[in-house]
Amino acid sequence: MIHCCLILSACLLSSQAVWSQRVRVEPEVTAYPNGSVNLRCEFTNSGITKLTQVSWMFERVEGDRHNIAVFHPLYGASFPNKDFDGRVSFTQGSLENPSIRIDKLRMADAGRYICEYATYPSGNEQGTTTLIMLAKPRNSATAIPVRASSSEVVVASCEAAQGKPEATISWITTIAGRYNHTSVPERDGTVTVKSEYRMIPTPAENGKEITCLVNQRTQIEPKAFALKLVVEYPPTVTIEGYDNNWYMGRTDAVLTCQADANPAPTDVSWTVASGQFPPSVRVDQNRLLVRKVDETVNTTFVCEVKNSLGSGKKELVAMVIDKPLPAQARSAGPVIGGIIAAIIILCLIGAGVAMYHKRRQSMENGEGPPKHKPPPPMKSGSSTEILNKPQDKTTSITETQPLSNYETNYYETNSAEPVTYLDDDNTGPPANGGTPTVWDGSGHPPEKDDTTDETLPPYEPADQNDVEANYTKVAFEESFVSNPMLV
């Protein structure tokens, strides 16, 4: 039973939807005040349904409907609502196409418009169109002049008046502050939006930029207003032109009184602490001219500036010296320092570039740091080289070979240092660059000790390829020194 009821209800709803779809209208249209709009309506697939009459009803508030236009095939058109009198009309005046046109639109015309057919035998069928009234806002922005203070105040204001739908406002700035929005509905259905930017104003913020952006549906792109803040403050005074080099006899020295103020300064005055201006001093508006520096100029000069908010002053004590300062002392120091700094920078850059190119070239040539420690250098012709040099079987020496294979003589002398002799018969200075022996008065070396008959082996030159099996005694006339070695 329940399933049958649900099926019946679904059929009724679907049939109603089919019938309602036979009244074709536009779901939504937009228009502007003082403009015109067409509201279309037609009945489709009438079939056996008989159309008797069509009516247009206006619903500003849901449930509150008013007839504004009626068309009957026998009695014609009728416009019963006085609010639309003279502003509404049928475009064709037929049951098949009862579209209407509304002129001289007002913001109050926004709402729902229902096109309703009276038919037989199905009854009334309708379609609804929503009219959205759009209004372009009147946009404006301004910077509000304020005085410098420690309290937060409004420094800029931006407004989008009487717009529909409601506009949105944003701010773009680097200045620290905050903003607030207010929305006020108007009687005609529009909305006025206002935004204020607040901050603590200081002289440093004077002239800085702040931008207001207004976004609204009727605008193709946001409307931007670039503003400059106006912060007013009394003068801040400085004196320029004094270089600490006012020497006796100097001519045409100039002091300039500068003032930072908003509004602009209205008065500039010069005074001196002594009360009377020196004879060589002349005042020209904000400039003080010293035609010739002398001892009377050795005083205190005062500049005072005024504007509508107050005044400010600055003092300068002039010191007159006997002789001018050296030009090098005043100007050469910074120049030399700059040159030295530039040279250091160039050297660092050059060194870096050279190291980069050298390393790059080394990498391209396959060069790099050694992967193992090379052996220590070996002196040519040394005993190590002789021992390491390949020998034949007849001359090779091993650790097991007895030392008796070589004839070795050991000599003892009467002197404090030992002396080696290569031959018994030779006399004269020692060979091989050895330490000199102690000669007796006759010029002959001391007698040989007979306790031993061993002699030293002969010296092997560095370039000798073969080592003789049996060593012979070296003649005393032959040199024991090897060939010179170049290192």
Order of alpha helices (4+ residues) and beta strands (2+ residues): alpha-beta-beta-beta-beta-beta-beta-beta-beta-beta-beta-beta-beta-beta-beta-beta-beta-beta-beta-beta-beta-beta-beta-beta-beta-beta-beta-beta-beta-alpha-alpha
